Amino acid sequence: MLAGTLLLAGCERKPGPATAPRHAAPAASATGATASIPPEDGQWTMPAKDYASTRFSGLDEINASNVQNLKVAFTLSTGVNKGHEAAPLVVGSTMYVVTPYPNDLYALDLTKPGAPAKWKYSPNPSPSSQGVACCDVVNRGVAFAGGKVILNTLDGYTVAVDAGTGKEAWRTRLGDINKGETITMAPLVVHDKVLVGDSGGEFGVRGWLQALDVDSGKPVWKAYHTGPDKDVLIGADFKPYYAMDKGKDLGVASWPPDAWKIGGGTTWGWISYDPELNLIYYGTGNPGPWNAEQRPGDNKWTSGLFARNPDTGAAKWFYQLNPHDVHDYDAINETLLLEVPIDGRMRKVAARAERNGYLYLIDRATGQVLSADPYANVNSSRGVDLKTGRLNINSEKVPQLGKVIRDICPTASGSKDWNPSAFSPRTGLLYIPHENLCMDWENLEANYISGTPYVGAEVRMKAGPGGNRGAFTAWDPVRRAIAWEAKEDLPLWSGALVTAGDVVFYGTMDGWFKALDARSGKPLWQFKCASGIIGQPIAYRGPDGHEYVAVLAGVGGWAGAIVSADLDPRDPTAALGFVGAMADLKQKTTAGGVLYVFSLPGR
Amino acid sequence: MLAGTLLLAGCERKPGPATAPRHAAPAASATGATASIPPEDGQWTMPAKDYASTRFSGLDEINASNVQNLKVAFTLSTGVNKGHEAAPLVVGSTMYVVTPYPNDLYALDLTKPGAPAKWKYSPNPSPSSQGVACCDVVNRGVAFAGGKVILNTLDGYTVAVDAGTGKEAWRTRLGDINKGETITMAPLVVHDKVLVGDSGGEFGVRGWLQALDVDSGKPVWKAYHTGPDKDVLIGADFKPYYAMDKGKDLGVASWPPDAWKIGGGTTWGWISYDPELNLIYYGTGNPGPWNAEQRPGDNKWTSGLFARNPDTGAAKWFYQLNPHDVHDYDAINETLLLEVPIDGRMRKVAARAERNGYLYLIDRATGQVLSADPYANVNSSRGVDLKTGRLNINSEKVPQLGKVIRDICPTASGSKDWNPSAFSPRTGLLYIPHENLCMDWENLEANYISGTPYVGAEVRMKAGPGGNRGAFTAWDPVRRAIAWEAKEDLPLWSGALVTAGDVVFYGTMDGWFKALDARSGKPLWQFKCASGIIGQPIAYRGPDGHEYVAVLAGVGGWAGAIVSADLDPRDPTAALGFVGAMADLKQKTTAGGVLYVFSLPGR
């Protein structure tokens, strides 16, 4: 048992329906958490920076004492007025930038900052794909491997493009937009496999992760997230930690008859990789429909975390973060692979700031939950039972048909959605850009029609306790408490970046790109970008040897759809209820996709 | 007679079909040209800065010795991917920014740089207006008067908006998009009149200028540019200088029967005002159709310069710059009101860098042409006869039905199009951002159908002599020669700004915003904006007392329609032939509208 006798992590620290995180003094990094991070090479070759998904840059030219001098080095419009969630990549002296639909890919020669793109690749996705993208037509980034840039398109293709010429090397169709299947996640390449999952949990699709051969694009394996074990690639190696995740064909048995066929469990978020254990970690999306009364059972293998062998796809373990999810708490958020001292012993953990509001530390080898602490306001559950692994749902906050359940915290979008955290081995802190929203929810009857929304809920979101709709939280995984926190008026929908200069960067939905002191949270610098920021900042060393920081501005995504899709602010249920919390966003920012690259003066 | 015996200005200086400008050493400003410029108040209250249209800012904090430190202060996306030709206005501590269609107007509080707009006004023009805009859906700026911002909409309205609240004060319909009438020009307010003209010379509209009462929006007078004298407001006061512009009802008599009713002569460019003479100056657009074989005669009062009383509209004089225009040489360019020493005497002149390639100095009071010198490569004409005022057309370059006439210079878009020059009383130089293009032209039969294109020409544009498609030319109006010139790869389609810091600013269509030494042309600084620049830069003093420079990036316009309208680069005749010269623009920039505000560090 961990943390003494605290079997029920989270709510035990505070009575009442709403749990709240503890605060702690900043940790000394020497005794704190760390991570296996390759030596800094000045590049940024995958959206998460490294397989451990730390989004930590070892560059320190830009630091807490000079970041206030940061200036715009150059800018580039993408000409796309939709949500820009992608991280640029920097490989050698080239930057790769991908846009939301139409998923154009630009290669910029960093030896000539501001010069025209070396090449532009346009995959020309089917325009119909826009109609089945639940929450804006976003793309979260590309992968680089073996001289190729790997790109997912909204209409369900994975494409490899020659990194030097921009010529298409291969193109493989994985999704079917006629069923509502799109692809928005960033691929990850492990060994010779390109790993790709689908989106469409609001359209009754069946979630999966696929591996393609990086040279040919040929499918190698495919693991579904509902259905019989053989479809899920559950075999002899599968050893889940908790009893609730054990049993034969749970992907069928934990559903009403045939419901697993349209049950969601998509893979539109992040994959991490532990080379030592040779395991990938990724979460599955919400079960469909949102109306959980239509799908009694645990709805395996939705809303949980898989560990798989990347070469075969064979499942090693699974942990269901939200069994029988009733609140749309996808488990697709990023997994940071850290080493954390727990009870005097360094543990290899998967650290996850979950949509359900808990910061989980999970044993990477076994799937055992070591701790689960609320990092934000939560009343939808009362903590995690560390003995059973089960989330203890607050029965007062369970949606019902024909009744509005009020003030559920967090919202369907979670305490944190897809937008990734960062971790610094220098400070030992996790940096979590997140939300502080609550919601009213009424279940409705959902009817499945292929390629149309399959949701069954009317939701209205609003600001959470305190009124600040967002927060940037530095979390100490050793003390299991907040080190410092910067409150934000708007929900945070951008990623975080932390550097060896001990500066953290993130953007706000009204366009401020901010730098804070990574140790204290002290605001150091901010710049007003052309549009709200929901992209993922990166840092790199330019061909001139100097450090640059880059981010895509371009408001949108689920939270910003009111702007990117020009929704009526008078309908709080629009954008699956998000407009209720964002009625003022149109007054605060404008659409537009612009790459910003920053540097110190004289660069 | 002027300049000795040089009656035929322009080509007399160089034999052969192509005329070329002289070069001269930089002029000493003390003995040079000057202008009546009000004392600098740090604002920018009309697109041309002042009634003399100098676009000169008296601010000098940013100067030739520190401009290399200029940095981006803040940015704002307009969310509009069309050509941004407008100048921002700065009145007090508020900046007003207008977009292309849908003509949204933003009010930005400069005391809070980067803060959300104080208000946004959306006139919601008819979407159909986009279909009758010949050359992108541009807007060239707004006017400010009496606490109101005056805005023209693409669908033919003039709207006054309360500058404090953004509430609509009045709205007057002036144009009829069903006939192809749009409005793209910036209004000018003189006394209590708002002056507005129409666009649509490629749709067989009938050009006009109207005056509206600034308080009520009620029409006060309307002067047509074709038709009987009474329609043109030609009366007893009308005293043109040249015989060719004298006669009764020339707006009818110089046309085939009824052709004047669909003859163009629109007013989509610039108006200047001389308070001393109480005269406004503005030019009229091309006659329609482009195929001049269908309209024998001089086609009054198209393609010429009007001087009018702003209170009554009564015409004072007219000078037809391009009688019977055969090359689409609109005369809508800006008129700079200068005082220039000529033959030992200061003359009040209207200085105009014309589309036909000549820099005219015209007596403001009489309409007499004092000189007309080529400032760019011209072979379509052989100078101006100063005795008759008549442009001497090169018969070898006159388009014909069924025959391609090759290598006509300049193109239909002119040596310079609408994008305005600047003048510094400190250097005595005119700063002309312009083009260096030639074209092949074949006349086609044009048929008039209301609300559809009425052109009758197939044009292919290309780079002019030397291969540089653009140039930024500093012109000495005293020596009537080029002081210095910066060649540009792409045509220049942005305006020019010159400041008392002796810096000139302009933008390129691939997004570089540039600062040059106003005296020498030496490049001092450049910054890569998100999209190509066709806007008009301005300078102002912020509420903090410091100087700022602002410009809208956002490629498009006629020259950039290949990007903003996503035209096929393989069709050189697209965009009325401009795509022929711009096939590479898609590789060099991307669409997107972004306001950039620059300042020195620490501001």
Interface residues (C-beta under 8 A of the other chain):
Chain A: N69 K71 V72 F74 T75 L76 S77 T78 G79 N81 P113 G114 P116 A117 K120 D510 G511 W512 F527 K528 C529 A530 S531 A553 V563 Q587 K588 T589 T590 A591 G592 G593 V594 L595 P601
Chain B: N69 K71 V72 F74 T75 L76 S77 T78 G79 N81 P113 G114 P116 A117 K120 D510 G511 W512 F527 K528 C529 A530 S531 A553 V563 Q587 K588 T589 T590 A591 G592 G593 V594 L595 P601
